[in-house]
Amino acid sequence: MDGHDEASGPGIGELARDTAKNKVGVLMGSVGGRYLLRPLNGGCEWEVEPGAMGRLTASEALTERTRIENERSRVAGALKAGQ
């Protein structure tokens, strides 16, 4: 058990909001009582205090996933155009 309360917050692999930094990431786990979030588009994890962890609504999660996919498409299009 990772000390995570499934009824009140996101589970491992789900999107979560760091309310202190107003950032969204994927919940990777917990260490020392803090949660680890990773940016949706990859990168380094950051630590989040339990009181600053929030669950996204289905609509917010869809918006974030769409934003990341659009960003990936723009980058891929720019790379293709530069060839």
Residue, then its C-alpha position, 0 to 999 in steps of 0.5 A: m500500500d502506498g498510503h493513497d486513499e483511492a476514495s479521495g484522490p487519483g490512483i497510480g497512472e491517473l492524471a492529478r493536479d498539483t494545486a500548489k503549482n497549478k500543474v497537471g501530471v501523471l501520478m507515478g507513486s509516492v515516497g516519504g509521504r509525498y506524491l510523485l507526478r510526471p509531466l504528461n509529455g514526459g520529463c522529470e517527476w516532481e514531488v507534491e505534498p498530500g494536501a496539494m494533490g487534487r483529482l481532475t474531472a473527466s472534462e479536465a482530464l480530456t482537455e489536458r490529454t487533448r492539449i498534449e496530443n495537439e502539442r505533439s502534432r505541432v512538433a511532428g508537423a514542424l519536424k516534417a516540414g523542416q526535412 
